[in-house]
Amino acid sequence: MIADILGYLALGLGIFAMANKHMLWLRIAHGLSAAFYVGYGLMISATPIVVAGVLFLIIHGYHLTRMFLDRKAVQ
């Protein structure tokens, strides 16, 4: 039951991320979605979902860090 809720929450955040026009919010929402997918994948023992979620977290974390560092350098 909890795994299903976590999966649907991850799906909803992923859809929200793709519907958003601003790159910052897309990265944040999809990063949260990926974190929920990791939890969901662990709960249902689905290694491919966990691996994909971790990869997405790494990619979004890298890009968010670059966005904040670039923004800080401009100021």
C-alpha positions as CSV (number, residue, x, y, z in Angstrom):
1,M,0.0,0.0,0.0
2,I,2.7,2.5,1.0
3,A,4.8,1.5,-2.0
4,D,1.9,2.2,-4.3
5,I,1.4,5.7,-2.8
6,L,5.1,6.4,-3.2
7,G,5.0,5.2,-6.8
8,Y,2.0,7.5,-7.6
9,L,3.7,10.4,-5.8
10,A,6.8,9.9,-7.9
11,L,4.7,9.7,-11.1
12,G,2.8,12.9,-10.2
13,L,6.0,14.8,-9.5
14,G,7.5,13.6,-12.8
15,I,4.4,14.8,-14.7
16,F,4.6,18.2,-12.9
17,A,8.2,18.5,-13.8
18,M,7.6,17.9,-17.5
19,A,4.7,20.4,-17.5
20,N,6.8,23.1,-15.9
21,K,8.5,25.7,-18.2
22,H,11.2,26.8,-15.9
23,M,14.4,24.7,-15.8
24,L,15.0,25.2,-12.1
25,W,11.6,23.8,-11.1
26,L,11.9,21.0,-13.6
27,R,15.2,19.9,-12.1
28,I,13.9,20.2,-8.5
29,A,10.6,18.4,-9.2
30,H,12.2,15.7,-11.2
31,G,14.9,15.2,-8.6
32,L,12.2,14.8,-5.9
33,S,10.4,12.4,-8.3
34,A,13.6,10.4,-8.8
35,A,14.1,10.2,-5.0
36,F,10.6,8.8,-4.6
37,Y,11.3,6.3,-7.4
38,V,14.4,5.1,-5.6
39,G,12.3,4.5,-2.4
40,Y,9.5,2.9,-4.5
41,G,12.1,0.7,-6.3
42,L,13.6,-0.4,-3.0
43,M,10.2,-1.3,-1.6
44,I,9.2,-3.5,-4.5
45,S,12.8,-4.8,-5.1
46,A,13.0,-3.4,-8.6
47,T,16.7,-2.8,-9.2
48,P,16.3,-1.1,-12.6
49,I,14.0,1.6,-11.0
50,V,16.5,2.2,-8.2
51,V,19.4,2.5,-10.7
52,A,17.5,4.9,-12.9
53,G,16.4,7.0,-9.9
54,V,20.0,7.2,-8.6
55,L,21.3,8.2,-12.1
56,F,18.6,10.9,-12.4
57,L,19.4,12.2,-8.9
58,I,23.1,12.5,-9.8
59,I,22.3,14.3,-13.1
60,H,19.9,16.7,-11.6
61,G,22.1,17.3,-8.6
62,Y,25.0,18.2,-11.0
63,H,22.9,20.5,-13.1
64,L,21.3,22.2,-10.0
65,T,24.8,22.8,-8.5
66,R,26.0,24.3,-11.8
67,M,22.9,26.5,-12.0
68,F,23.4,27.9,-8.5
69,L,27.1,28.4,-9.0
70,D,26.6,30.2,-12.3
71,R,23.9,32.4,-10.7
72,K,26.2,33.1,-7.8
73,A,29.1,34.1,-10.2
74,V,26.8,36.5,-12.0
75,Q,25.9,38.3,-8.8
